[in-house]
């Protein structure tokens, strides 16, 4: 074997890399278990324990927070949580930029563009511009958008291209700001390991929140509007005495003497001003002491008893003097909730100025993101509103300016005429003070006012990084953006359902692996079987290690992909072993047979793996959510199987041959010795019957499609699903009748898994963007099924305990999913046919493959139409079904490629032999491999089908059908069609040669 040294070095390096990245998962698992023991069932204590260790170095110089970022995380379908796709309403942004222009053509163009985008992946603004031109060819966009607010960017003379560029820039700013606001809200929500990312479709943002148990609260949090505000502020010295009084009050409330305070006495004891003033100086000097010097300063425990507030909130001071800013102090993230709780106490509020509003800064002040500042805002209006609303800001730009010979980042802000007047008054009254810029109750900046600003043009400085300046500019611009964000897709999985998915996934994985390992030993012998088994275990190790190195998320479909990959990985070893057996039967010695077996099987293994990887790539780019996880796992597993099955097993055999430890190895057992040896099946002779069987299935399926149709899932139609688990078995028809009246008849109910668990599907008000609709539907479902619940179960208990999972897909998202699915299937077929044509350089093979794949796909769809009302599990046509179809396309072509590779090889050896005989011989010579691969893969998928859980049962059923139909199509469709075309081409060549000879 050539390059054996390189393969060994690569394998060793890959092993070390995998060990390194997998170690983080073990480390975080260790600390998670410690946190669970420490918390004793209290989620808040568990989170607090993890937070307290997050910045400590726990493994190889990495902090626990860094370790958690590098571990393999479980998907929401495994550990429960909420997955949401949010969409910025771009038409609202465009309307806002036009100052809500009422031009009929403008508003009609927006509606037309919105309708077109449902079936297009193009940018909305481009679609809008096209629609506007269709309505009035002579109209200019500048007539709509040359507003006062955009006068610096768009003039009446601006071209349409220039206007479109500005609109795209402004829309991107709105999306960026929405993203930042969402990220901040999620950070404040306190979810462990959240994920938020922009999606390729403009205006869409994916949010994943593991472990969330209050989906309604999350919906309100994510869809609530964010208001930009400008507030006057207090300086720390102005409220210092009151903070001392609060600290004293809290200390007295904690002391034993105050525990027995009679209920009739006032809850707030008066505090002597002189006493507070004297103590203030003592406390300030005490706060400046070196807390590490335990002999001169109080212990932290004693200090916390005497100063409950200041033990948590460290006041800002410099050289023994209080700072003069509006940021009064700093606190650790783990103490912020406690500080909020203390400051919200009625007794505490009585001591603080009535017009004081305390808000946290949005960004941490340290690199580890552990400490945040608390700002003191001043309420100057009687109704509690800010000094100035953010809707007066017309533009904000991150820029640079030269100051004292150096360049610094600044943010330039412009206001409208109304805002300029109010801003002039506000800045005049606050010269030397700070004005806080607040969004979503978080302080983004608090610049000092140096002079009165009369023209509405301001420049904000503050040691900004370019990213900080850009974010602040987007925040300021958000004031004029009347753009809403709405949920277009949502999945909620309860923790109990997630644990069941883990159990099902692990059991199916382990059982499938054990069965595969036993089968290989029984069919090929103990030693060859153990070598394959070792390769399978290495495959799993490498797959998991590479997943860890990419910080991938492991989902239930991902586990299914890994199990399926094991079945396909065995195919490589089966190909090698079958070729070795052929070489041994040809009379070659064991060493030569092994060498030639690997050599002759290489091209078929390479082609088969590459076609499956192409399928995986298409799945990855066109799939969403769990489908990406499945595709990514399959791609990595196939690459790993190529390394383990082709190279590492061969190195193992060569090492054993050198040590003379392969005596009497025949790669057969008593069970397999005479199985399918030299079969003489006349496949081509049965080709007409072979064509008729799938044709009959397709025709019956077409009739079923017309009469029964397909069970389209909400991925393609839009709607909501709720999986509800009752305490007793329920009848789906009864549940449907109960809900028909509540949901206007737009409801479907099926059993999912056990008889006490149903899935309720409805498209009731799915097009209504109002966030309140989700709660309305939950109320209606609760009301409808209330008679099936214990009498004391409230609506909130029903949502928390009985609804195991929920899913929502909006109409626009459904259209996108449907279009992506169709495109994925078409592209997969095209790439497969193109690859076969390039690889085999014969159009007959390419056409045969394409027809075979189409036949397999149509037969599966036909069975789904005929059986979805018969079988006791969901058989929906959704993106998971499309993933199954794409997987089967890859598997079917994998099978076909192996046969075609043998046909090509046989034609090369016997070019003058009758093509009918050549193809029949090739089919028969690969029959043992076809049988073994189909059996091993069927066993694996059958295990997943039975034990893998209800969520992927439809997926695995499609794979089961695909393996059977795909294998049949290879033998009775793809190869016979290739033969028919080749026979015709041979006849044409013969006729041409005969004609030429006559001339």
N, C-alpha and C positions, 0 to 999 in steps of 0.2 A: 504494500500500500504506500503510495507516494504521500509526502507531506505529513507523515505520521507524527513527527516531532511537533509540527505546528499545531496539529489537532490536540495533542496532549497538553501543550502549553495553554492553548485557548481554553480547553476544558477545565484546567486547573484554575486559570484566572477567572473564568466564569463562575466556578464553584466558590472562590473567595469573595467575589462581588456579591453573589447571591447570599452567602452566609452573612456578609456585612449588612446588607439591607434587611434581611429577614430578622436579624438580631434586634432591630428596633421594635418590631412587633412583639417579640418576647419580653423586652424590657417594659414597654407600655402595658402589656398584659399583666406583668408582675405588679406594677404600681396601681393599675386599675383594681386588681384583686385586693390589694391593701386598702384602697379607698373604700371598697364595698364593705370590708370587714370593719373599718373605722366608722363608717356612716351608719351601719346597722339598719339599712333600709331607708335612710333619710337622703333623698337626692341632693338637697341643699348642702348637707355636710359632705357628701361625696364630692360635689363640685368644688367646695371650699378646700378640701384636702388636696385635690389635684392642682388647684390654683396656687396653693401655698408652696408647692414643689415645682411649679412650672418653670421658674428661672434657675433652679438648681441643676448643676451638672450631675447627671446620673449614669452616663454611659459613654465612654470613649471621648470625653470632653464635650458631649452634647447635653443640652438642658432637656428636661422632660418635655417642654413645649416643642423643641426641635425634634425630639424622638417621636412625638405624637404626629408631627407633620410628615414624618418619613415612614410611618407604619402602613401596612395594608389596612385600609379602613373597610368596614362592612357597609354595603349599600343599605338604603332605607328599607328595601324589601326584606332585609335580614335582621336589622335591629330596630325597625320602626322609626317613624318620623314623617316628615312632610317634604314633598318635592313640588316646587311651584315654578311655572314659567309665567313671567309677567311681561306685559307689552305696553310700551308708551304709546299713547294715542297721538300719532304723528299728525293726523288731520287737525287735531286741536292745537298743536304747535303752530301749524301753518295759519290757521285762523287767527291765532293770537298775534302772529307776526304781521298780519294784514290789518290789525286793529279791528278784527271782526267785520271785515268788509262785507257788505250786503249785496255785492254785484251778483246777479243770478248765474252768469256763466262761471264765475269763480266758485260758487258753492256747488253748482252742478258738476263741475270738473272734479272737485274733491270727492263727491259721491261716486262718480264714475271710476275714479282712480282707486277708491276703497274697494269697489266691487271687483275691479280687475286684479287687485293684489291678492284676492282670495285664491286665484289660480295662477299666480306668477311669483317668481322669486326676485323680481326686479325691484329697484329702489322706488319707494312710494313717490318721492318728489319728481323723479323722471316720468313716472306714469301720470302724475298730476299735470306736469307741463305739457305732455302729449295731449291729454284730454282737453286742456284749456285751449290749445291750438286748434283742435278739431271743432270746438264750438265757435271759435272766432279766429280765423287765420290771421287777420290783421291786428289782433290785440297784442299788447305788450305786457309782460308780467310786471314791469316796473310801474305801470299804472296802478297796480294793486298794492305793491310793496314799498313804494317810495314814501314811506310814512315819516313822521317827525322822529320817531324812535330809531329808525334805520337810516336816517339822512346821511350819516357818515359812510354808509356802505352801499346804499342804493339811491340813485338819483333818477329823475324822469328819463334821462338819456341812457341809463344802463341797459345793456343787451340782456336778452333772455338767459344766455349762458352765464352772465355775471350774476344775475338774480338767483339762478338755480344754485350756483356755487355758494352764495350767501345763505340761502335756505338750508342747504346741506350742512354748512358749518354751524348754523344756529341749532339745527335739529340734533347734531352730534353733541353740542354743548348740553342740550336738554337731557339727552340720554346719559351723558357722563355724570351730570348732576344727579339724575335719578339713581344711577348706580351707586354713587357715593352716599346719597341719603339712605338707600336701602342697606348698604354695608354698615353704616353707622347704627341704624335701627337694630340690625341683627346683632351687632356687637353688644348693644345695650340689653338685648333680650336675654342674653346669658346662655345661649345654646353652645354645647361643647362641639368643637370641630365643624362649624357651619361651612358651607361652600356657596359662593356667589360668583357667577361669571357671565360675561356677555356672550350671547349666541350670535351665530353668523347672520341670521336674519335681523336686519336693522330694527332697533327699538325693542328687542326682546332680551330678557335677563332671566337666567336660571338661578333659583335659590333652593338649596338643599339644607334642611334643618333636621339632623338626627335627634331622635328621642322626644320630639315635641308632643305634648299631650293636650294642648289647647289650640286646635286648628282654627277655631273661630277668632280667638285673640290674635293669632298670627295673620289671618286674612285682613283684619282691621289694621294691624300694624303695617302690613306691606302696602295696602291700598289707600291708606290715609293721606290726605294732601299735606304737603310740607310748605309752611308759610315763612317767608323771609321777613325779618323785623329788625328795626334799629331801636336800641334802648339806651336811655341815659344810665349812668352807673354811680354807685357809691365808691368812695375811696376807703381802703381798709381802716385808717385811723378814725373815720367818721362812725364806724359801727363797732370799733374794738371794745368799748365799754360794755355794749350790749352782749357781745360774744362772751365776755368774761362772766356776765350775769347768767347767761345760758349755761356755761360750764359749771358755775357754782350750783345752779338749780339741779342740774343732772347729777352732780356729786351728792347733793343732799337727798335726792330721790333714791339714790342707790344705797345710802347709808341705812343702817338698821333702825335708827331713831325715827326715820320717816315711814317705815313699813306699817306702823300702827296709827297713821294719821286718820282721825275720824272723818267720816264721809261728809259731815256738815261743814268742816273747815274748808277754806279756800284751797284749791289745788296748787296755786302758785303763791309761795310766801314772798312778801316784799323784800327786796334786796337794797340794803343801804348804799346809796351812791358813793359816799365817802369811802366806805369799806371796799367797794369794788374798785374805785380809783387807786387806793393804796395797793390792793392786790395785783392790779394790772402790771405795775412796774415790776413787782417781785416775779410774777409769772413770765413776763417778757425776758427777764434776765435768766430765769430758770430754763426757758426754752432754748437759750443760746448756749447752755452748758454742753460739754462733751458727754453725750449719754453713754459713751463707752467707759467713762471713769466712774465705776460703781461706788467708789468711796465718797465722791463729792456730789453725786447726783442720785436722785431717787431711782430705785429699780423701776423697770417698765411696768411691772404689776402694780406697784404702789402709785406710780404716776397716773395709771389708768383709773385707779380708784378715786384719786383726788381730782383728776381732770378728764372726765369721760369723753368730752368733745375734743380737746386738744391732743389726746392720746391717739385719736384717729385723724384729725385734721391739723396738719402742721402749718401754722401761719407764716406768711411771707415776711421775712425781716432781713436786714443787711446791716452788719456792724452794730447790732444791738438796737436798731431802729426799725420800726414797721415800714414796709414799702408803701408807696403812695398810689398804688394801682388798684384796679377793680378786681383783679385776681387776688382773693384774700388768703388763699392757702392751697395746699396740695395734699392729696390723699391717695392711698393705694387702691387699686381696683377692688380688692376684696373688702375694703372698708366703706366703699361708696354707698352701698345699699343701707348699711347701718347708719351712716351719717344722714342720709335722706330720711330714714325712719325717725331719728332723733329730732331733726329739724321740722318734721311734720307734726310733732306733738303739740297739742293745743296750748299747754303750759309754756312751751318754748316760744311759740308764735306770739304769745302775749308779751314777751320780753323784747322781741325784735320790732324794728320799725314796720308799721303796717304797709308801707309802700316798698318794702324790700322783697326782691325776688331773687333767689339763689339758683344759679344754673351752672352745670358742669361744662368745661371745655370739651370740644369734640375730639381733640387729638392729645395723645399722651405727650408728656414733656421729656421723657427719657427714651433711650434707644430700645429698651426692653418692653416698652409700652405697658408699664406697670403703674405709673403715677399720672393723675389728672388734676387740673386746677379747678377751683370753685370760684365763680364770679358773682359779684354782688351787683344786681341790676336795680334800677330805681323806677318804680311805676309812677309816672307823672300824670296820667289821665284817670279820671274818676271811674271809668268803666274797665280799668285794668288793661287797656290796649297799649301797645308800644308807642313810643314817641313818634315813630314814622313807619309806615308799612312799606314792604319791599316792592310793591307794584309800581312805584314811581321810578324805579331804576330802568333805564332804557337800554343801557349797554355797559359791559364791563370787559376789560381786556387785560391779560397778563402782558407786561411790557418790561423794558429795561430803562434805567436812567443812570447817567454819570453823576456820581457824588464824591467830591473830594478825590478825584483821580481814580476812583474805582467804580465798577459797574455793579449795580444792585437790582434785584428783581422787585418790581412794583406792580400794583394793580390799579388801573385807571377806571374810574366809575363815572357814568353820566346819568343825570336824572332829567325827567320831563319838567315842564314849566311849573306845574303844581308842586312837584317834589323839590325843585330848586328853591322855591320860596320857603318851604318848611325846613329844608336842610340849612338854609342861611340862618333862620331863627335858632335851630337846634345847635348849630356849630358856634354861633355867637354866644349862646348861654352856657356853653360847655368848653370854652377855651381853657386849655390846661388840664382838661379832664379827658376821660375816655368815653367813646360811644361804642357799645357792643353790637356786633353783627350776629344775629341769632337766626338759626334755621332749625325747625323741628325741635325747639326747646334746647338746643345745644349752641354754645358760643363758638363761632368759627374764628372770630378775630375781635379785638377790642383796641382799635387804633386811637392814639392820642390826638385830640383836636388842637392844632397849633394856631390857626387863624380862622376867622369867619369866612365861609365859602359861599359866595353869592351867586355864581353862575351855574351851579349844579354839577360842576366838574371837579372831581376829587381824585387825589392820588394817595393810595394806601401803601405804606412801607412797613417792614417788620421782619427783616432777615429771612425772607421767603426763599425756599427752593423753587425751581421752575414748576415742580409738581404742585407744591403748596399754592403758588400764585395762580396756576391754572384752575385748581379746585375752587379757590376763593372767587375767582372770576365767574366760574360756572354757578356757584352759589348765589352770587349777586344777580346774575342774569335770570335765575330761576324765579325771581319775584314777578316778572312779567309773563312768564310761561304758564298759561292756563291749561296745562296738559295733565290729563289724568293717567294713572297707571291702573291696569286691570289684569286680573288673573285669567289667562287663556288656557292654561292646563294645570291640573293639580292632582297629586297622588298623596293620599294619607294612609299610612300603614301603622296599625296599633302594635305595641310591643309584644303582645302575646302571639299575634299572627307572625311577627318577625321571628320570634323564637321557634315557632313551629316550622317556619321556612328553613332556619338554620339546621334544625334536627333532620328535616326531610332531605335537605341538600347533603349533609354529612353522611347520613345513612345510605343514600343512593350512590354517593361517590365511593364510599368504602366497599359496599357490596359489589358494585360494578367492577371495581379494581380487583377484588378477590376472585370473582368469577372469571375475569379475563386471565388472571395469573394461573388459575387452576386449569382453564381450558388449554392454554398454550403448553403446559406441562403434559396434559393428557394426549394432546394431538402430535406434538413434536418430540416428546421425550423430556426427562427430568432436567438434564443439563441445558439443552437448547431452550427449554421453557424458562428455566431460572435466569438465563442470560437475558431473555426478552423481558422477564419480570423486573430484573435490575434496571434495564433500560427504561421501563415504564416509570419506576420510582424516581429515576434520575430526571425523566421528563417532567414529572410533577414538581420536583425540587427546583429545576431550572425555570419552569413556568411561574411558580410562586415567587422565586427570587427576582425575576425580571419584572413581574407585576409590582413587587415591592419597590424596585429601583425607580419605577415611574410614578410611585405613590398612587397606584391605581386603586379604584374602588371595586371590591368584590361583591357581586350581586348574585342572586339565585340563577338568572340566565347565564351569568359568568361561570358558576359552578357547573351548570349544564353544558356549557361550551367546553369546559375542561374535561368532563366525563366523555363527551362526544369525541373530543380530540384523542383521548386514550384509545377509543375504538378505531379511529382513523390511523393512529400511530402504529397500532398492531399491524395494520395493512402493509406497512413498509417491511416489517419483519416477516410477514407471511410471504410477500413477494420474494424476499431473499431466500427464505427456506424452501419455497417451492422450486426456485431455480436451482438451488443446491441439490435438491432431490432429483431433479432432471439430470443434472451433471453426473450425479452418482449412478443413476440408472444407465447413463451413457458409457459407464465403465471407467470414469476418471477416479483418481485417488482422492482421499478426503481433503488434503490441502489444496489441490488443484480445483476440486469441486467448489470448495468454499470461496476461493479467490474468484473463480469464474461466475459463481452465483451472485456475489456482490457486484461484480463488474457488469453482468448482463442485466441485473435488476435496477441498476442505477438510473438509467434514463426514464424508466417507467415511474420510479419513485419520485424523481425530480419533477416530471411533468404533472403527476398526480398531486403532489404537494403544492406546486405553484398555482395550479388551477383553483385549488381550495383557498389558497392565500388571496388570490384575486377576488374571490367571492367575499372573503373576510374584509378586504379593503373596501369593497363597494358597500358592504353592510356598515362598516365603521363610518364612512362619510355620509351615508344617506339615512342611517338609523339614528334614533334618539334614545337617550337615557339607558335603560337596561340592555337594549339591542347593541349599543356601542360596547358595553361591557362584555357581552357574549362574543362580539366580533374580535375585540382586542385579545381576549383570552384565547380564542381559537387561533388567531394569527401567531401569537407567542408559542402556543402549544405545538403548532405544526412546525415552526422553525426549530423548536427544541427537539421534536421527534426526529427531524432530519439529522440532527447532530448525534442523538443517542442511538437511533436505529441503524443508520448507515455507517457512521464512523466509529463510535465507541464500542459497539458490539463487535465490529470487525477487528478492532485492536485487541479486544478480549480474546477472540478466537485465535488470532495470530500468536498471542502470548501463550495460550493453552497448547497450541500446536508445537511451539518451541519446547515446551516442557513435557511433550508427549502425553498429554492428559485427555486426548480425545479418541481413545481407542473404542472401537465398536459403536461409535456414534453414527446413527443412520437417519436422524431427523424424522423418524417414524415410530409409532407404537403399535401394539396389537390392534388398537381401535382404528388407527388411520392407515395402516400398512397398505391395504388393498382398496382404500376409498378413492374413487375417481382417478384411478391409475389407467392411463390410455383410454379414455372414454371415446365412443364413436357416435356421438349425437349429431344428426344431420340438421343443424340449426337452419341453414339456408333453405333446406327442403320444406321447413315448416313456416317459412316467412309469411305466406299469405294468411295463414291462421294467426300468426304473430301480429300482423297488421290489424286483423278484424277485432281481436279482443279489446285493445285500447280504444279502437274506433267506436265499438259498441258502448263502452263505458262513457266516452265523451258525448255520444249522441243522447244516451239516457240522462247524462248530467245536464246537457243543454235543455232537455225537456223539463227536468227538475228545476233548472234555473228560471225557466219561464213560469212554471206553476208554483213552485215553492220559494224559489229565490235563495239568497245567501243570508246568513245571520251576520250582518255588518255590525262591527263593534263601534263604540263611541269614538275610537281613533279616527274613523272615516266619516261618521255622521254627526259628531258632536253630541254631548250629553253628559250625564253624571251617573256614576256607579257607586253603590254603597253595599259593602258586605256586612250583613247583620247576623250576629250569632245569638240565638235564643237559648233559654234554659231547657227547652224540650223540643222534640221533633215538630216540624210545622209543614203544612201543605202549601205548596207554591201557588196553587190556584186560589186558595183562600186568602193568602197574603196579597195576591194581585187584586182580588175583588175589594179587599179592605182599602187599598191604595188608589184604585181607579178614580173614585170620587174626589179624593184629596188632590190628585195630580192630573185631573182632567183627562183621564184615560191614557195619558202618555207614559205608560209604565210597563216594564217587563220584569218578571221574577223567575229566577232559576235556582236550583240547589247547587251549592258550591261545597265540595268535599263531603262533609257529614250532613245527615238529614236535618239537623237543627240549625244549619247555616245557609243563608240564601244571599243572592246578589240581586239588588234592586236597581234597575236601569231606568232612567227617565231623561227625556229631553225637554222637560217642563222649564220654560223661561230660560233656555240655554243661551239665547241671544241677548238677554237683558244683562247689561254690565253692572248693574247695581250690586254692591257687595252684600247687601241685606238679603239677596235672593238665596244665598247658601243657607243662612239661618232659617229662612222661611221654609225651604224644602225639608230641612231637618225637623222643623216643627210639624210639618204635614206628615212626614213618615212616622214620627213619634205618635201623633194623634191617630193615624191609620192603624198602627199595629199595637196600640196601647192595651187592647184586650188580651194580647198574647204575652204581656209582661206582668211581673208581680205588681200588685196594686200600689206598693210604696215607691216604685221607680219613677223618679222625676225625669224631665226632659234632659237636663244636664247629665244625669247619671246614664241615661240611654245613650247619649252621644259619646260619653267617655268610656263606658263599659261594654255596650252592646254593638256599637258600630266599630267593626274591626279594621276596616279600611274604607277609603273613599277615593274617587277619581273623577276629575272634571276635565273635559276637552271642549274648548270654545269652537264656534263654527270656523273662524279663520285658521285656527290651529289645525282643525280636522282637515280642511282643504289642503293645507301645507303638507300634512302627514300623508294624505292620499296621493298627492302629486309626487312627493319624494319616493313613496313606495313604488309607484308605477315606473318612475325613472330608474330606480335601483334595479328592478327586474329586467327592464329593457337593456340597461347598460351591462348588467351581469351576463346576459345572453350574448350580447354583442362582443364583449371582451373574450368570452369563452370561445365563440366561433372564430374570432380573429386570431386568438392564440393557437388554436388547433390548426388553422390554415398556415400560420407562420411556421409552426413546429413541424408539421407533416408535409407541407408544401403540396397538398392534394385537396382540391375543393370537395371531393367526395366525402372525405373524413369530416370536413367542416360542416357540410350540409347534413350529414348523418347525425352529427352531434347536436346541431341546432334543432332538428326535427325531434330527436329523442328527448331533449330537454323540454321542448314545447309540449310534447305528448305527456311527459311525466307531470308537468305543471297543470295541464288541463284535466288530467285524470284525478289529481289530488283535489282540485277545485270542485270537480264533479262529485267526488265522494263527500266533500264537505256540504254540498248542496243537498245531497240525498240523505245524509245521516244526521244533520244537526238537530233535527226534531226527534231523533230516535235514541241516540246515545245519551247516557246520563251525565254528561259533562259539557261544559261550554265549548262550542266549536265556532267561535267568532272569527270573522275576517277582519283582522286588525294588523298593526305593525309587527306584532309577534308572529302572526301567521306568515307575513311577508318575509320575516327573518328565516322562518322554517323553509319557505320556498327557495330562498337564496342559498341556504345551507344545502338543500337537496340538489340544487343546480350544481353546486361544487362537488357534492358526493357523487352524483350521477356521472359527471364528466370525469371525475377521478377514476371511476369504474371503466368508463368508455376509453379513456386514454391508455389504460393498461392493456386492453384488448387491441386497440389500434397500434400500440407500440409493438405488440407481438406480431400483428399482421405485417407491419412495415419490415420488421426483422426477418420474417419468413419469406416475404417477397424478395428481399435483398439476397437471401441465401438461395432461393429457387425462383429466379425471375421468369423462367419459361414454364413453370408448373401451372396447371389450370387454376385460375383465380378462385373458382368455386371451392376446389379442394384446399387451397392455401388458407382461405378465410375460415372454412370449417375446422381445419387442423388448428389454426390459431385460437379459435373459440374453445375447442376441446382442451388444448394445452393449458389454457388459463382458467379452466373451469374449477379446478381445485382451489385456486387462489380466490376466484369469485365467490365460491361457496364459503370458504373460511372467513373472508372479509365481511360478507353479508351476515354470517352467523354471529361473529364477534360484535359487530356494530349493532345488530338487532338485539343481542343480549343486553348490551350496555344501555341502549335507548329504552328497551322494555323495562329495565330496572328504574330508570328515571321516570318513565310513564307511570309505573305502579307506586313508587315511593317518593317521587320528587315533589309532590304537592300539587294542589289543584291549580295554582297560578300558572304552571307551565305544562299542564296535562294536554291542552290543545296543541301546544307547540310540539311536544314529543310525539303526539299522535300523527301529526303531519309528517314528522321525520320518519316514523315507522312506515307509514304509507309510501313515503318517498324512497326508502331503502328498497322495499319490495318492488315498487313500480319502476324505480330507476335501474335496478339490476335487470328486470325483465326488458326494459327498453334498450339497454345496452346489447342484450343478446338477440332480441327479436325486432328491434326497430332501427337503432343506429347502425349496426353492422350490416344488416340486409340492405338498407338504403345506400350505404357506402358501396356495397357490392353491385347493386343495380346501376349506379352511376359509373363505377369502374368498368363494368361489363359493357356498357354502352360506349364508353370512351375507347375501350380496347377494340370493340367492333368497328368504330369509326376509323381508328388508326389502321386496322387491318384492311378495311375497304379502301382507304387512301393509299396504302402501300400496294394493294393489288392493282388499283387504277394506275398508279405510277409505273408499276412493272409492265402493264399492258402498253403504256406509251413508249 
